[in-house]
Amino acid sequence: MTSASRGSRRGDVDPFIVMDVMERARAAEAAGQRVIHMEVGQPGTAAPAGAVAALKTVLDQPLGYTVALGLPALREGIAGLYQRWYGVEVDPRRVIVTTGSSGAFLLAFTALFDAGDRVALGEPGYPSYRQILRALSLTPVGIPARMENRLQPAVEDLDGLDVAGLIVASPGNPTGTMLDRMALARLAGWAEAQGAAFVSDEIYHGLHYGDRAVSALEITDKAWVINSFSKYFSMTGWRIGWMVVPEDQVRRVERLAQNMFICPPHASQIAALAALDCTAELEANRAVYAENRRLMLEGLPKAGFDRIAPPDGAFYIYADVSGLTDDSLRLAGEILDGAGVAVTPGIDFDPRRGHQWMRFSYARSTADIAEGLERLAAFMAGRMSGAGRISGR
């Protein structure tokens, strides 16, 4: 009898369900079905033309290792972004370029916490927070957020909590809801009073449809702020992100980055630097998302998804489907099989209540969103009437 090979308990993390949904959708497409993708937070637009052009000019060069913290010009460019967007002066030396925001989370959590530490995060929230924490032998402490607080954590939810850190995201994933300045300041103040690290995930900044998002750096220099070129800059697969850390933590993170990553991808850094100057193209993308959002807010209720979190930013709608099912994973499978629309069940984002919620992404083309909404309405009408599934083929 063959014994199981050795493995660490740190590897026993939950799957990223949206990636499983993507794989099911890929298999359906390989079998000849046209699938409308509302499952993944991936822009349907390409990287900015200026970014691609900049990369082409250096493809005949070695593109070897850069310094661990990233190209100095890129760090300076990112610091300039904070001045343009928020009126905040950031020392470029505090900017650390990373391999996507995922690399930033690994560096931040490793630099901030010791094995066994407890770290608070709102639920619903980005699932990889929990799984990265667990893989680092840390304990995620979920804070059930309430609709009256826009499904964002509030100070009153944290009473009596003993944690080493607090993670917030505004706009949030999966909800798209934002924390206003006062709410963000109260959370940052609570963390400081507790001696806890304050980590602000700002990856969806730039994608707003009313008031802009507030950066934690407008409130405190003690926050660890994480961002990426994936969303607003449409560069998901380029795996390039950054974080801004307190001045006295730069060398600690640099040592970790040297050993864990050596450096972020050189080619992606060159493209990212150029992307910072592609404002007109990026704002045109945001206008597309705004139209898609309008269509979603109009079309989802017609399909029976009428209980939603207020989508202030990002490109998501998070819908309460408790009136339709107690098993959002199964419903997502039915929608993919019957309507040819891929959506993400809420269990990815909220292990306690997610079985009654579902996330819809509107990051694709407007034509795809319109077609997806038509398919959803037809499928759900058939489901409610008992007429059976309606094919999306």
N, C-alpha and C positions, 0 to 999 in steps of 0.2 A: 504494500500500500504506500502510495506516494504522499509524503507529508507536505503541508502548505509551506511555501517559501516565507522567509522572515519578512515582517513588515512592521512599521511604526504605527501606533495608535493615532499619531498626528496626521496620518494620511487618511483617516476615516472621516473625511468631511462629506457633507451632503453634495449631491450633484447640483450643478447650475442648470435648473430646469429649462430655462430659455434656450440653452445650447442643445438640450435634448429635443426641444420643439423644433429648433432649426434643422436638426438632423432628420427628424421625421418629415419636415417640409422638403428637405433636399431629396429624400427618398421618393416622395410623391412626385416631385418634378422629374426625377430620373425615370419614373414610370410613365411620364407623358402628361401629367397634370400641371396646369398653370396655377401657381399658388400666389396669392396676394400676401405679402409679408407685413403683418402688424405685430409681430412677436418681438422683434429685436430693436434695440435703440441704436440703430446704425443708419446714418444719413444716406439717402439715395443719391446724393450728389458726390461728385469726385472731389479729390483734393483741389485746392485753388490752383488755377492755371499758373500763377506766378511761382507757386511752390514746385510744381512739376518742372517748369522751365529752369528754375534755379538748380534743381538736381541734375538736369541734363547737361549743364555746363561743367559739371565736375565728375562725370561718370568715367572719364579717362584718367582720373587721379586715384592714388592708392586708397583713400578713405579708410585709413587705419584708425587705431584707438584715438579718442580724444581724452582730455582730462576727465576724471571721474564725475565731476560736478557739471560737466557740459561745456560746450563752446562758450567762451566769454561773451562773444557778440550776441548769442542767443539769450544768455542770462540778462544781458543789458536790455535786449529787446523786450523780454518778458517784464522786467522791472518797469520799462516805459509804458507797458500796457496798463499797469495799475495807476499810473498817473493819468492816462487818457480816460480810462473807464471810471475810476473812483476818486481821482484827485488825491491819491495817496502816494507819497514818496517811499519807494522801497529800495534799499541798498542792493544792487545786483549780487553782492556777495552772499546775500541770504537766499538767493534763488538757486534751487538745485534741480537740474534737468534729469528726468527719470525715464525708464522704459515704460511708458504709459502711466496712468494713475495707479495701476496695479503695483508697479515697481515702487511708486511713492508710498503706497500703503505698507508694503513690506518693510521699507526703510524706516518709515515713521513708527510703526508698531514695534519694530525691533529696537529702535533707539529709545523709545519711551517707556516700554513696559518690561517687567520681569515675569518669568513663567509663573502662572497661577494668578496673576493680576486680573481683576474684573474691569471690564470696559463697557460702558453703557452706550446704547444706540437705540434710536427710535424704530418702532415697528408700526407700519411697514417700512422697509428700507432695502437698500442694495444688498443682495444676499452674500456677496463676496466679503463684506465686512466680517460677518460671523465666521465664515469659513477660513479666512486668512487668520483671524484671531485664534481660532481653534488649532490650526496647523502650527501656530507658534506657541502652543501650550498656554494660551490665555483663555479667559472665560467671558464670552459675550453675555451681556445682561440686557435683554430686550425690554424696552419701555413701550407698552401699548399706547399709541397715540390716539387722540380722539378727534372726531370730525369737527367739533366746535373749535379745535385748535388747528384746523386744516390738515389733520393727520400728521402734524409735526409735534415733536416732544415739547413740553412746557415745564417750567421750573416746578410747578406744583406736582408734576408727575414724578419728580426726583426726590421728594421728601424722604429722608431717612436712608438714602442710598449711599453705600460705601463703595466707591469705585476709584480706579486710578486714572480713568479717562472718560471723556464723553465725545461721541462722534455725531455731528449734525450734517445735513445736506440740504441746501436751498439754492435753486429748485431741487426737489427731491425726486428720487427714483424709487418707486414707480408712480408717484402721485403727481409730480409737476408742481406741487404747492411750494410756496416760499415763506420764509420767516421775515417779518418786517424788522426794521432796525431795533425797535425796543425789545422784541422777542429774542432776537439774536444776542443783544447786549445782556439781557437777563440770564440767558444760558451761559454765556461766556463768564459773567460775573459769578454765577453759581459754581462753575468749574474752578475758577481761581480761588474762591473762598474755601473750597474743599481740598485744594492742593492737587486737583486733577488736571490732566492735560486736556486741552480743548482742540479737537481736530475738526476742521471745516472742509467738507468736500464741496468744491465749487466748480465741478466739471461742466455743469450746464449753464454757467454764467455766459451772458451774451444772448441766450435764447430766452427772451421774455416778451410778453405781449401786452404789457402795461408798464407799470413802474419797473425799473431795473432791479436786479438782485443786489443786496448789500453784501459786501465782502467783510469777513471777520477782521481783516486788516484795517478797516475803517474804525474799528472799535478797540482793538488791542494788538500790541506787538507780540503778545505771548502765544497767540494761536499758531497752530500748524495748519497751513492752508494748502490744499491739494487741488490741482487742476490738470487739464490735459488738452491736447490738440485734437482729440477724437471727435467731439460733438460739434461745437460751434465752428471749428475749422475743418470739419469733414475729413478727418485723417485717422479713422479708427485703426486700420490695419498697419499704419506706419509705426505704431507703438512708441509714441513720444508724449511725455507729460512733464509736469514739474511740481515742485512744492516750494513754499516759502516758509522758512523755519526761523525761530528766534536766533539772534546773532550768536549766542553762546552755545548753540547746538550744531552749528555748521560743521565744525571739525569732526564731531562725533558721527554725523551722517556721512561725511566724506569718507571716513575710514570704513564704514559699513559698505558704502557704494563701491569703493575700490575693490573690496574682497568679494562682494556678492554679484556685481554686474560688470566690473572694470569700467565700463562707460555705457551711456545710451547709444543707440544706433547712430553712427556718424551721418549716414545719408539722410536719415529722417531729421536730424538736427538742422542740416542745411536747408531742407525743404521747409521746416517749421519756421526758421528765421524769415524766409521769404513770405510765408503765409501771414505773418503779422502785418504785412503791408497790403493785404488783399481785401481791404474793408468793403469795397463796393460789391465784390462777388459774394462775400460772406453775408452781407446784409440782404442781398437778393435771395440767398438761400433762406434766410429768416423770414422773408416775405412769403415764400412758398409754405413754410411751416405754419405761418399765421393763417393762410388760406386753408391749409389742411385741418388745422385746429377748428376753424369755423365750420368746415364740413362735418367734422367729427361731432361737435357739439350739437349740430343740427340733425345728423343722421343716426347717431347711436341711440338716442331716445326712441326713434321710430322703429329701431330693431329690438326694443325692450330693455336697453341698457340706460336707464334714466336716473340712476342714483350714483352720482360721480363726485369725486373730490375736485375742488376748484383748480383747474389747470393753469396756474400762473405762468409757468415757464417750462423749459425742456421740450419734449415732444411726446408726451404720454397722457393718456386718459386712464384713470384707475376707477373701475366701476364695481359697485356692490351688486353681486349677482345672487344674493341670498334668496331673492324671490323666484329665482330660476333653478337653483341647484344648491346642494350642499357639497358638491364635488367639482370644484372649478377645473381640476386636471382632466376629469372625464369630459366635462363640457368643452374644454379646449380641443380635446381629441375629436369630439363629434363635429365641432365647427370646421376643423381641418379636413376631416374625411368628407363631410357633407357639403361644405360651402367652398372648400379650397382656400380658406383664409386662416393663416397661422396667427394665433394670439397666445399670450402667456398667462398661465394660471397664477393666482395670487399666492399660492403656497411657496413660491420662490422668495417672496418678499416678507411674508408674515407667517411664521410656523404655527401660530395659534389661531388666527382668523382668516388666513389666506385662502382657505378652502371655499370661502364665500365671496371672493373678490377676483377680478380679472384685469390685466393691463393690456391696453391697446396702444400701439405706437403709431404715430403719424409722421414718421421721418422719411417716408418714401415719396415718390412723385405724386402730384395731385391727381393724376389720372388713376393711379393705383388705389389711392385712398377712396376716390369716388366709386370705383368698381368694387372695392372691398366692402364698402357700406351697402351697396346694392345687394351684394351676395349675402351679407349678414342679415339684412332685412328679410330677404326671401327665405333664407334658411330658418330664421327664428319664427317667422310666420308659419312655416310648415311644421316646425317642431311644436309650436303652441297649439296648432289645430290637430296635431296627431297625424298629419299627412305624410310623415316620414321625411327622410333626408332629401335635400335638394342638391344635386351635384354641382360642383364648381368646375367641372371639366369643360 
